[in-house]
């Protein structure tokens, strides 16, 4: 017979009392591990044979060890790139799968009124959120929008496909009403006929040529 059982069926017996007591064991274990870690990477210490109170020479940088074997390396995994890959996958899931538990938590905390790709890092963000948010540039490089019904599209802020410079110039000229439409030519030539020559319905302005004309609508 014992007075106090710390655990029963793998669970702490103090559940529902004090959270500090429940998590104390986890905290102690983490603290012991942190005490054992030094400034150098654990993997590097293992590879070069570092022991307690002894630091051996690191003859090659970790970057060279991570190179493929056909390039003179050992093909080891780069921890930094691997971490970026994991965070990038999590960011990709936040874009594709809405309604998951982590998506609900992050959205409620950091971007309740916007999307994940438009969210700000915020004030006093968590370390995990900062890591995920930093990988959004990787997602932007590979993602493509499917417009669908257009209800969630933001024309000026969404990431669009790259277009040719001449297309950008054409769009700018259209916004500035600087295309050689018949109405535009009439401003330079007084007796020029501004009517649309395709269907003879209305004057050929920029809006008519690109939107209202039956020929434009057919395209």
Residue frames relative to the residue before (quaternion, step in Angstrom):
aa qw qx qy qz dx dy dz
X 1.0000 0.0000 0.0000 0.0000 0.00 0.00 0.00
X 0.0630 -0.7752 0.6281 0.0240 3.53 -1.00 0.87
X 0.5456 -0.6430 0.4343 0.3167 3.54 -1.17 0.60
X 0.8157 0.1023 -0.0114 0.5692 3.60 0.90 -0.94
X 0.1835 -0.7525 0.6238 0.1048 3.55 -0.90 0.94
X 0.3795 -0.7356 0.5131 0.2273 3.59 -0.69 1.07
X 0.8119 0.0551 0.0094 0.5812 3.56 0.94 -0.88
X 0.0450 -0.7704 0.6355 0.0236 3.54 -1.17 0.65
X 0.8279 -0.0251 -0.0560 0.5576 3.57 -0.66 1.19
X 0.7206 -0.4672 0.2383 0.4535 3.56 1.03 0.82
X 0.6834 0.4476 -0.2821 0.5030 3.60 1.25 -0.07
X 0.5309 -0.6209 0.4561 0.3530 3.61 -1.08 0.63
X 0.4599 -0.7120 0.4672 0.2516 3.57 -0.98 0.86
X 0.6457 0.5333 -0.3233 0.4407 3.60 1.26 -0.17
X 0.2883 0.7690 -0.5237 0.2266 3.59 1.19 0.39
X 0.7683 0.3129 -0.2562 0.4962 3.54 -0.87 0.98
X 0.6481 0.5031 -0.3303 0.4666 3.60 1.23 -0.13
X 0.8003 -0.1630 0.1680 0.5520 3.58 0.10 -1.27
X 0.4196 -0.7121 0.5053 0.2482 3.57 -0.78 1.03
X 0.6015 0.5676 -0.3638 0.4285 3.58 1.06 -0.65
X 0.6578 0.4996 -0.3075 0.4724 3.55 1.00 -0.81
X 0.6462 0.5370 -0.3223 0.4361 3.57 0.98 -0.87
X 0.7733 0.3696 -0.1828 0.4816 3.57 0.86 -1.00
X 0.4254 0.7256 -0.4628 0.2799 3.60 1.21 -0.06
X 0.6511 0.5247 -0.3271 0.4401 3.57 0.97 -0.80
X 0.6460 0.5051 -0.3169 0.4766 3.56 1.00 -0.82
X 0.6443 0.5308 -0.3155 0.4512 3.56 0.96 -0.87
X 0.6591 0.5120 -0.3105 0.4550 3.58 0.94 -0.87
X 0.6549 0.5105 -0.3170 0.4582 3.58 0.97 -0.83
X 0.6594 0.5008 -0.3075 0.4688 3.57 0.95 -0.87
X 0.6456 0.5275 -0.3242 0.4470 3.57 0.97 -0.81
X 0.6370 0.5199 -0.3303 0.4634 3.58 1.02 -0.75
X 0.6541 0.5017 -0.3164 0.4694 3.57 1.01 -0.79
X 0.6554 0.5100 -0.3161 0.4586 3.57 0.95 -0.84
X 0.6249 0.5381 -0.3355 0.4554 3.56 1.06 -0.69
X 0.6983 0.4743 -0.2758 0.4597 3.56 1.06 -0.68
X 0.6212 0.5416 -0.3484 0.4466 3.59 1.19 -0.35
X 0.2384 -0.7568 0.5946 0.1300 3.54 -1.03 0.84
X 0.7363 -0.4055 0.2888 0.4583 3.54 -1.27 -0.19
X 0.6664 0.4964 -0.3048 0.4654 3.57 1.08 -0.65
X 0.5997 -0.5610 0.4333 0.3714 3.54 -1.23 0.48
X 0.5427 -0.6254 0.4527 0.3307 3.55 -1.06 0.76
X 0.6400 0.5234 -0.3340 0.4526 3.56 1.02 -0.75
X 0.6505 0.5085 -0.3165 0.4670 3.58 0.99 -0.83
X 0.6291 0.5298 -0.3367 0.4584 3.57 1.00 -0.77
X 0.6636 0.4985 -0.3073 0.4654 3.56 0.94 -0.85
X 0.6786 0.5179 -0.3035 0.4233 3.57 0.90 -0.94
X 0.7707 0.3414 -0.1873 0.5044 3.58 0.88 -0.92
X 0.5383 -0.6858 0.3743 0.3158 3.59 1.24 0.15
X 0.2728 0.7780 -0.5270 0.2064 3.59 1.04 0.63
X 0.1303 -0.7862 0.6022 0.0462 3.54 -1.03 0.87
X 0.7232 -0.4230 0.3162 0.4450 3.54 -1.34 0.10
X 0.8426 0.1107 -0.1071 0.5161 3.57 -0.79 1.04
X 0.7122 0.3849 -0.2423 0.5347 3.59 1.20 0.23
X 0.0840 -0.7954 0.5998 0.0225 3.56 -0.86 0.97
X 0.2031 -0.7929 0.5665 0.0955 3.54 -0.55 1.18
X 0.6141 -0.5724 0.4043 0.3630 3.54 -1.25 0.47
X 0.2776 -0.7220 0.6101 0.1719 3.55 -1.02 0.86
X 0.2454 -0.8424 0.4644 0.1204 3.54 -0.01 1.32
X 0.7817 0.1652 -0.1031 0.5925 3.58 1.14 -0.47
X 0.5149 -0.6221 0.4843 0.3366 3.54 -1.15 0.58
X 0.6127 -0.5613 0.4075 0.3787 3.55 -1.19 0.51
X 0.5838 0.5908 -0.3624 0.4227 3.57 1.13 -0.63
X 0.6767 0.4730 -0.2951 0.4809 3.59 0.99 -0.80
X 0.6333 0.5281 -0.3392 0.4527 3.58 1.04 -0.67
X 0.6859 0.4923 -0.2799 0.4570 3.58 1.11 -0.65
X 0.4817 0.6585 -0.4523 0.3602 3.60 1.21 -0.06
X 0.6007 -0.5564 0.4152 0.3965 3.62 -1.14 0.49
X 0.6301 -0.5652 0.3782 0.3748 3.55 -1.17 0.54
X 0.6604 0.5060 -0.3211 0.4524 3.59 1.05 -0.67
X 0.6850 0.4206 -0.2864 0.5214 3.58 1.30 -0.08
X 0.6739 -0.5278 0.2855 0.4310 3.58 1.23 0.34
X 0.5985 0.5607 -0.3696 0.4368 3.59 1.23 0.08
X 0.5567 -0.5989 0.4569 0.3501 3.53 -1.30 -0.32
X 0.4789 -0.6959 0.4245 0.3260 3.57 1.25 -0.01
X 0.3354 0.7470 -0.5099 0.2637 3.58 1.16 0.51
X 0.5323 -0.6382 0.4580 0.3157 3.56 -1.17 0.54
X 0.3858 -0.7074 0.5473 0.2262 3.55 -0.91 0.97
X 0.4049 -0.7444 0.4639 0.2585 3.64 -0.44 1.11
X 0.6450 0.5328 -0.3326 0.4352 3.58 0.98 -0.79
X 0.6888 0.4647 -0.2810 0.4802 3.57 0.88 -0.95
X 0.6265 0.5360 -0.3344 0.4565 3.56 1.06 -0.74
X 0.6459 0.5075 -0.3143 0.4759 3.57 1.02 -0.79
X 0.6276 0.5241 -0.3292 0.4723 3.58 1.04 -0.77
X 0.6445 0.5278 -0.3235 0.4487 3.57 0.99 -0.81
X 0.6636 0.4986 -0.3071 0.4656 3.59 0.93 -0.85
X 0.6671 0.4861 -0.3023 0.4768 3.58 0.96 -0.85
X 0.6369 0.5310 -0.3249 0.4547 3.57 1.06 -0.76
X 0.6296 0.5210 -0.3328 0.4705 3.59 1.05 -0.72
X 0.6458 0.5099 -0.3242 0.4668 3.55 1.02 -0.77
X 0.6328 0.5186 -0.3249 0.4745 3.58 1.05 -0.77
X 0.6402 0.5259 -0.3203 0.4592 3.58 1.00 -0.82
X 0.6388 0.5157 -0.3260 0.4688 3.60 1.03 -0.75
X 0.6371 0.5273 -0.3356 0.4510 3.59 1.01 -0.73
X 0.6449 0.5073 -0.3193 0.4741 3.58 1.13 -0.62
X 0.7674 0.4109 -0.2020 0.4488 3.57 0.83 -1.01
X 0.8044 0.2646 -0.1060 0.5212 3.57 0.90 -0.95
X 0.0759 -0.7935 0.6038 0.0099 3.54 -0.34 1.25
X 0.7160 0.4488 -0.3242 0.4253 3.54 -1.15 0.59
X 0.5047 0.6267 -0.4476 0.3902 3.60 1.21 -0.08
X 0.6764 -0.5158 0.3358 0.4046 3.55 -1.23 0.44
X 0.6940 0.4665 -0.2919 0.4642 3.59 0.82 -0.95
X 0.6249 0.5326 -0.3439 0.4557 3.59 1.08 -0.67
X 0.6506 0.5100 -0.3145 0.4665 3.58 0.98 -0.78
X 0.6578 0.5107 -0.3124 0.4570 3.58 0.97 -0.84
X 0.7035 0.4601 -0.2748 0.4669 3.59 0.81 -1.00
X 0.6516 0.5144 -0.3232 0.4543 3.58 0.97 -0.79
X 0.6690 0.4984 -0.3041 0.4600 3.58 0.93 -0.83
X 0.7171 0.4497 -0.2491 0.4706 3.58 1.10 -0.68
X 0.8430 0.2487 -0.0802 0.4701 3.59 0.80 -0.98
X 0.8299 0.0605 -0.0304 0.5537 3.65 0.96 -0.59
X 0.0104 0.8465 -0.5317 0.0269 3.62 0.58 1.11
X 0.7843 0.3157 -0.1542 0.5113 3.59 1.10 -0.64
X 0.7241 0.3362 -0.2417 0.5516 3.59 1.18 0.38
X 0.5794 -0.5629 0.4460 0.3855 3.55 -1.31 -0.09
X 0.6893 -0.4786 0.3444 0.4211 3.55 -1.28 0.24
X 0.6855 0.4987 -0.2911 0.4433 3.58 0.93 -0.87
X 0.7253 0.4059 -0.2371 0.5030 3.61 1.16 -0.45
X 0.4807 0.7064 -0.4219 0.3032 3.60 1.25 -0.13
X 0.3924 -0.6745 0.5732 0.2500 3.53 -1.22 0.63
X 0.6101 -0.5587 0.4049 0.3894 3.56 -1.19 0.47
X 0.3532 -0.7751 0.4611 0.2487 3.57 1.09 -0.68
X 0.5968 -0.5603 0.4473 0.3602 3.53 -1.38 0.00
X 0.8489 0.0147 -0.0558 0.5255 3.55 -0.95 0.97
X 0.1373 0.8225 -0.5406 0.1116 3.61 0.72 1.01
X 0.5509 -0.5976 0.4638 0.3525 3.53 -1.24 0.40
X 0.6343 -0.5418 0.3929 0.3870 3.54 -1.23 0.46
X 0.6432 0.5272 -0.3219 0.4525 3.58 0.98 -0.80
X 0.6671 0.4988 -0.3082 0.4597 3.59 0.92 -0.88
X 0.6258 0.5310 -0.3397 0.4594 3.60 0.98 -0.76
X 0.6641 0.5087 -0.3089 0.4525 3.57 0.94 -0.85
X 0.6681 0.4853 -0.3035 0.4755 3.58 0.93 -0.86
X 0.6673 0.5164 -0.3079 0.4396 3.58 0.90 -0.91
X 0.6452 0.5424 -0.3267 0.4275 3.60 1.04 -0.69
X 0.6784 0.4912 -0.2968 0.4588 3.60 1.16 -0.42
X 0.4146 0.7298 -0.4691 0.2747 3.60 1.20 0.08
X 0.5919 0.5683 -0.3817 0.4255 3.60 1.10 -0.54
X 0.6125 0.5304 -0.3533 0.4677 3.60 1.12 -0.59
X 0.6490 0.5132 -0.3123 0.4668 3.57 0.98 -0.86
X 0.6449 0.5388 -0.3269 0.4323 3.58 0.96 -0.84
X 0.6426 0.5498 -0.3285 0.4205 3.58 1.04 -0.69
X 0.7819 0.3324 -0.1672 0.5001 3.59 1.07 -0.62
X 0.6163 0.5758 -0.3608 0.3980 3.60 1.15 -0.30
X 0.1064 -0.7601 0.6383 0.0593 3.52 -1.25 0.59
X 0.3889 -0.7303 0.5181 0.2167 3.55 -1.01 0.85
X 0.1580 -0.7117 0.6718 0.1310 3.50 -1.20 0.68
X 0.4371 -0.7599 0.4109 0.2503 3.55 -0.36 1.28
X 0.1417 -0.8109 0.5536 0.1259 3.62 0.83 -0.91
X 0.7976 -0.2326 0.1843 0.5251 3.59 -0.81 -0.97
X 0.4863 -0.7191 0.3964 0.2988 3.61 1.27 -0.05
X 0.4340 0.7290 -0.4545 0.2715 3.61 1.21 0.02
X 0.7657 0.3508 -0.1941 0.5029 3.60 1.02 -0.72
X 0.4711 0.6884 -0.4363 0.3372 3.59 1.24 0.18
X 0.1035 -0.7461 0.6552 0.0581 3.54 -1.06 0.90
X 0.3884 -0.7854 0.4303 0.2173 3.54 -0.19 1.33
X 0.7671 0.4118 -0.2137 0.4430 3.57 0.81 -0.96
X 0.7619 0.3820 -0.2081 0.4799 3.62 1.10 -0.43
X 0.5908 0.5851 -0.3848 0.4008 3.62 1.11 -0.45
X 0.5061 -0.6411 0.4917 0.3018 3.53 -1.26 0.57
X 0.1139 -0.8189 0.5621 0.0201 3.56 -0.56 1.20
X 0.6338 -0.5194 0.4092 0.4012 3.53 -1.30 0.30
X 0.5212 -0.6207 0.4794 0.3367 3.54 -1.14 0.62
X 0.1416 -0.7864 0.5991 0.0513 3.56 -1.01 0.86
X 0.6325 -0.5328 0.4003 0.3948 3.55 -1.28 0.34
X 0.6131 -0.5710 0.3908 0.3812 3.61 -1.08 0.62
X 0.6484 0.5280 -0.3380 0.4319 3.60 0.96 -0.76
X 0.6072 0.5318 -0.3543 0.4721 3.58 1.16 -0.56
X 0.6283 0.5240 -0.3311 0.4701 3.57 1.03 -0.77
X 0.6536 0.5089 -0.3121 0.4653 3.57 0.97 -0.87
X 0.6397 0.5247 -0.3248 0.4582 3.58 0.99 -0.84
X 0.6610 0.5007 -0.3105 0.4646 3.59 0.93 -0.88
X 0.6395 0.5185 -0.3282 0.4631 3.58 1.02 -0.78
X 0.6577 0.5025 -0.3115 0.4668 3.59 0.95 -0.85
X 0.6281 0.5278 -0.3379 0.4612 3.59 1.05 -0.71
X 0.6617 0.4964 -0.3087 0.4696 3.60 0.98 -0.81
X 0.7134 0.4296 -0.2468 0.4956 3.58 1.11 -0.66
X 0.4039 -0.7249 0.4596 0.3165 3.59 1.32 0.05
X 0.4585 0.6902 -0.4266 0.3625 3.55 1.00 0.89
X 0.4152 0.6835 -0.4910 0.3455 3.60 1.10 0.63
X 0.5235 -0.6579 0.4390 0.3169 3.61 -1.11 0.62
X 0.1248 0.7875 -0.5864 0.1430 3.57 0.56 1.15
X 0.6611 -0.5150 0.3591 0.4108 3.56 -1.25 0.28
X 0.6221 0.5162 -0.3454 0.4767 3.59 1.09 -0.60
X 0.6448 0.5158 -0.3197 0.4646 3.56 1.06 -0.73
X 0.6482 0.5072 -0.3168 0.4714 3.57 1.01 -0.80
X 0.6132 0.5677 -0.3516 0.4219 3.59 1.05 -0.69
X 0.6107 0.5486 -0.3612 0.4423 3.59 1.12 -0.54
X 0.7022 0.4179 -0.2598 0.5145 3.58 1.24 -0.39
X 0.7575 0.2163 -0.1232 0.6036 3.58 1.14 -0.67
X 0.4244 -0.7713 0.4118 0.2353 3.56 -0.31 1.27
X 0.7935 0.3262 -0.1689 0.4852 3.61 0.76 -1.00
X 0.3718 0.7295 -0.4923 0.2953 3.59 1.17 0.51
X 0.4418 -0.7034 0.4964 0.2522 3.59 -0.97 0.91
X 0.2406 -0.8178 0.5056 0.1332 3.65 -0.52 1.10
X 0.4815 0.6958 -0.4371 0.3049 3.61 1.21 -0.08
X 0.5636 -0.5944 0.4597 0.3431 3.55 -1.19 0.67
X 0.3376 -0.7774 0.5013 0.1742 3.57 -0.76 1.05
X 0.5780 0.6012 -0.3859 0.3945 3.61 1.20 -0.20
X 0.8234 0.0672 -0.0065 0.5634 3.58 0.73 -1.05
X 0.3610 -0.7631 0.4672 0.2628 3.59 1.31 -0.02
X 0.5381 0.5842 -0.4202 0.4389 3.55 1.01 0.86
X 0.8361 0.0442 -0.0793 0.5411 3.55 -0.21 1.26
X 0.5678 -0.5873 0.4597 0.3484 3.50 -1.33 0.30
X 0.4447 -0.7043 0.4954 0.2465 3.54 -1.06 0.81
X 0.0624 0.7758 -0.6174 0.1140 3.56 0.08 1.35
X 0.7061 -0.4285 0.3226 0.4624 3.58 -1.26 -0.02
X 0.6574 0.5005 -0.3066 0.4725 3.59 0.94 -0.88
X 0.6556 0.5094 -0.3161 0.4591 3.57 0.96 -0.83
X 0.6891 0.5010 -0.2909 0.4353 3.58 0.86 -0.96
X 0.7701 0.3725 -0.1884 0.4824 3.59 0.98 -0.81
X 0.8197 0.2609 -0.1012 0.4999 3.61 1.09 -0.53
X 0.8006 0.3718 -0.1809 0.4337 3.57 0.61 -1.15
X 0.5806 0.6029 -0.3820 0.3917 3.60 1.09 -0.57
X 0.5454 -0.6262 0.4450 0.3352 3.59 -1.01 0.78
X 0.6226 0.5377 -0.3406 0.4552 3.57 1.09 -0.63
X 0.6554 0.4958 -0.3078 0.4796 3.58 1.03 -0.78
X 0.6477 0.5180 -0.3202 0.4578 3.59 1.00 -0.78
X 0.6253 0.5449 -0.3421 0.4416 3.58 1.07 -0.67
X 0.6388 0.5146 -0.3228 0.4721 3.58 1.12 -0.65
